[in-house]
Structures are given as structure tokens and as C-alpha cells.
């Protein structure tokens, strides 16, 4: 793989963000603009209200209305970040790579595993780097659980329960409310891409999978709005994963049972709402889980709070900058996101 074209030493990674909805505005643009290893050179949005907001927040960034206008500037860029609906990912990423640009694709990676395989092959042929924004690997609670597992605090883990649930009956207010399954829509593709990825990261490859999906939305022909997934890992651990945007009462974020102890954590990671509220990663409070939200480890009647690790979404871009300069691996190997898609494809084939 080629390293950064036209850049020497520690020159910033010249970056464009495509899309300025939740993904581009809340996650990518703030993380990139706050990172000394990057320059946020271009934002792509056709929405005039979003374009005005992007110009206000990033006055030194060029705002263009179309991907075509972006690709005309390819010679002055190194990296394209796709914060667009999954149906657009393959074509936009393929075009960017053909222009010699490295690519970050938001999850869900693409709409099918077959597309994922093809895109990985194109990146290899083009000599560019391709990665997927599986940012939930840097959630505070996930990092805390991973630390507990490394330390053997639970003994031999037997079951892992993980949930993304909230009460949002009005929907997301974006493409997620209308995208068909064939377009990469549905909560299994969206949040399942996070939960399945986390389970595989913790407990290894999947040998058996089972899933249930349901549509509780206003469109009877719409994509799934809730899902359940059961995975058996080669390690012997059983993962049970729930996704639901219409949960009037939510379950624990994590509930992990081992031979010596369990670990239970309530509440979602706080980095997304912090970024949405304008907090920057340089703020000392960024990524800090309040003590009242810490999970507890032990057995019933004898549990204790576990200090949370600091949430670290900026680590994704720190690792990517190193990889683009030939110093270390990508933050997320796209082959790992491909394995997630294979699990989702299998579940959809039989659900």
C-alpha cells in the first residue's frame, strides 16, 4: 500500500468529509478538525441549511454541493470520509480510490458482504487504504469490559449480553427511517454492525448465528426497527444482542456472566451526545463516564463499581494517521467489517 501522496514528514492528512448529517457533523468533522494530524479541507453537502452550518462551524473549510465537485479537487486531498447512507458507500468509495484517495467508510460498511469483498479488492488494486468507522470499539464501557476480560476478573466468560436500546418512537429523522433493507437499511444493519463487531472483537470468530427482526414502524413494508441476534463464538461464548429504537424501558448495556463473577453496565457511552453538544476532544471532561454510570462487577450481594476507562473516539483517527504514513495497522481492518456483514447476510437470509 502507498503512503500519503505528496505529503512529507508530519504534514497534515488533507481530508474531505462527504455528508453533514449526524455522521459528518457529530462525529467526523469534530474529530478531524480537533486532531493535529489532519486538516479538514472539504465538506460535501447539498443541503443549504447544512452547508450554512458547516461554513459557520468550519470557516476555513471549503463547502461543495456534490461528490463530483469534491473529486475535481482530488489532487489536493489525501483522504475521503464517507458519512453518507450505506447505499452510496460502494460507488463513492470506488470513485475515491480510483482517484488515488484513501477512504474511511462509515458503518454499515456496504449493503452486502459481496460488495465488501469487491471494495476491499479495489482498494488493494488501487494501492490505497480502506477502513471502516467502527467507532464503538472506543466506547468507554467497551474499553472497560475489555480491560476486565484481559485481567480475568470474571473467570471463564460464558454469556455476553449487549444492547442498544432507547425510546425514540418518532424515528431518527434521517435516512434510517426510510432506507429499505436492500439499501442497507434496518436496525440490524445499522446498530447490528456495532454490536456484532464488538462481540467478535471480544470473543472471536462466529461459528453459529441466529436472528429475529421486526418492523414496528409506520410503514408496513419498511425495514426492521428492532432485532435480536444470537452468536456462538469459536471460544464457546454465547453472545445475545438486542437492538431497538422503540424500547419504553431499556435493558442493561452489558450483562456478562463468567465462572467467577458477572459485570453489568447500564446506559450508553456519552461521547456522541458530548460531541453533538459541541464538546471538543481536548476538553478534560471528554470521554469521562460519571461515577454514577459505572458498571458493577462481582456476584449478587457482593458487587463493586468498576472505574470506567476514558472513551476514546479520537484514537481511531490517531491510528489512521499512523497507518497512512506506514506506521502501524489500520484502526479497523475492513476484513473484520466484512465478517460482520457475513453474519448479517446470514441472519437476513433466514430471519
PyMOL commands that set and color helices and strands:
alter all, ss='L'
color gray80, all
select helices_A, chain A and resi 22-33+48-57+67-71+74-76+86-98+113-126+135-138+140-151+175-177+181-183+187-190+192-203+271-276+291-293+314-324+334-350
alter helices_A, ss='H'
color red, helices_A
select strands_A, chain A and resi 13-18+38-44+62-64+79-82+102-106+130-133+157-165+206-214+226-233+238-244+254-258+262-265+296-299+302-305
alter strands_A, ss='S'
color yellow, strands_A
deselect
rebuild
show_as cartoon
